[in-house]
Amino acid sequence: MSWWKRALPGDLVHFPGSQEVDHYLYTPGLHGLKAAELLKAGKVPGMLCGDQLILPPKTFCPDERLSEGEVVEVEGPFIAALVTVIHEDFYGRKLEEPQVLAFITAQGAIGGYIGVVKASPGDVYPGMRVRPVFKPEEERTGAITDIAYWEPVAD
């Protein structure tokens, strides 16, 4: 059998070599597009599945029907549910200043975001309220990295 002929209509045909691609185009889908628009506008996206809030938004609700939810702006309050202080980088070198990372969620939400909290490590604790600080508008791309960091909110 040659490379050009197939034994069965469903068989794959293999051509040795490579194909160059000028660029890749990733489409985020309708939910991803709405979430990106919210991030670009300086808002935190979430997803309503019935009366349940999901962070970050998903393509489908995690219910037994895999129904389609609605992407919405989450206004908070946001809570640093889990907190850790990083003193070393990936290579074991001591950082000039410790970094505070937190798992950030909203009241009653399922899931959350992981982000840097700009605060002194001694002032951060699980359950503290935080708010997002976004990059300047002209630097936003519609990605989760548009949230530059989170900062504590005075109680």
C-alpha positions in Angstrom: 0.0 0.0 0.0 1.3 3.4 -0.8 1.1 6.6 1.3 -1.6 7.9 -1.0 -4.1 5.1 -0.8 -6.3 4.1 2.1 -7.5 0.6 3.0 -10.7 1.9 4.6 -12.5 5.3 4.2 -11.9 6.1 7.9 -8.1 5.4 7.8 -5.7 8.2 8.5 -3.4 9.3 5.7 0.1 10.2 6.8 2.3 12.7 4.9 5.8 13.0 6.2 7.0 16.6 6.8 5.7 19.6 8.7 3.2 22.4 8.1 4.1 25.9 9.2 1.3 27.9 10.9 1.5 31.7 10.8 -0.4 32.2 14.1 -2.9 30.4 16.4 -6.3 31.9 17.1 -7.8 30.9 20.5 -11.5 31.6 20.9 -12.7 31.7 24.5 -16.3 31.0 23.7 -19.3 33.1 24.9 -18.7 32.7 28.6 -14.9 33.3 28.3 -15.6 36.4 26.1 -18.0 37.9 28.7 -15.5 37.1 31.5 -12.7 38.8 29.5 -14.9 41.9 28.9 -15.6 42.2 32.7 -11.9 41.9 33.5 -11.0 44.5 30.9 -13.6 46.8 32.5 -12.0 46.3 35.9 -14.6 43.9 37.3 -14.3 40.4 38.8 -16.2 37.8 36.8 -18.2 34.9 38.3 -21.0 32.6 37.2 -24.5 32.2 38.5 -25.8 28.7 38.3 -29.3 29.1 39.6 -28.7 30.8 43.0 -25.2 29.4 43.3 -22.1 31.6 42.6 -19.1 29.9 40.9 -15.6 31.4 40.8 -14.0 31.6 38.3 -16.7 31.2 35.6 -16.9 27.9 33.8 -18.3 26.8 30.5 -21.1 24.8 32.2 -22.6 24.7 35.6 -21.3 21.7 37.7 -24.8 20.3 38.3 -26.2 17.0 37.1 -27.5 18.5 33.9 -24.4 20.5 33.0 -26.7 23.5 32.4 -25.5 26.8 31.0 -25.0 29.5 33.7 -24.8 33.3 33.4 -21.5 35.2 33.7 -21.9 38.1 36.1 -19.9 40.7 37.9 -19.0 39.8 41.5 -18.9 42.8 43.7 -17.7 41.1 46.8 -17.1 41.2 49.6 -14.0 39.1 48.8 -12.4 37.0 51.5 -8.8 35.7 51.7 -9.9 32.2 52.8 -6.5 30.6 52.8 -3.2 32.5 53.2 0.4 31.6 52.8 3.7 33.6 53.0 6.4 32.8 50.5 10.0 33.4 51.7 11.9 31.7 48.9 11.7 31.5 45.1 11.4 28.2 43.2 15.2 27.7 43.4 15.4 28.1 47.2 16.8 31.6 47.1 15.6 34.0 49.8 13.3 36.7 48.4 14.1 40.4 49.2 10.5 40.7 50.6 8.2 37.9 51.5 5.2 37.4 49.2 1.7 36.8 50.5 -0.5 34.6 48.4 -4.2 33.8 49.1 -7.1 31.8 47.9 -9.7 34.5 47.4 -13.4 33.8 47.3 -16.7 35.6 47.9 -19.3 35.0 50.5 -21.2 31.8 49.7 -19.3 31.1 46.5 -17.9 27.8 45.2 -14.2 28.2 44.2 -12.1 31.3 44.0 -9.0 33.0 42.7 -5.4 32.7 43.7 -3.7 36.0 44.0 -1.0 38.2 45.6 -2.1 40.2 48.6 -0.1 43.4 49.0 0.2 43.6 52.8 2.7 42.9 55.5 2.8 39.1 56.3 2.0 39.8 59.9 -1.2 41.7 59.0 -2.7 39.0 56.8 -4.9 36.3 58.2 -7.5 33.7 56.9 -10.9 35.3 56.7 -9.8 38.9 56.1 -11.6 41.0 53.6 -9.7 42.0 50.5 -10.5 43.9 47.3 -8.9 43.6 43.8 -6.6 46.3 42.4 -6.5 46.2 38.6 -3.8 47.2 36.3 -4.2 50.6 34.5 -7.0 50.4 31.9 -4.6 50.7 28.9 -2.6 47.7 30.1 -5.6 45.3 30.6 -5.9 42.4 28.1 -9.0 40.6 29.4 -7.0 38.0 31.3 -7.1 37.1 35.0 -3.7 38.8 35.3 -5.5 42.1 34.8 -5.9 41.9 38.6 -2.5 43.2 39.6 -3.0 42.3 43.3 -5.5 42.2 46.1 -5.3 44.6 49.1 -6.8 44.4 52.6 -10.1 46.2 53.3 -10.4 48.0 56.6 -13.2 46.4 58.7 
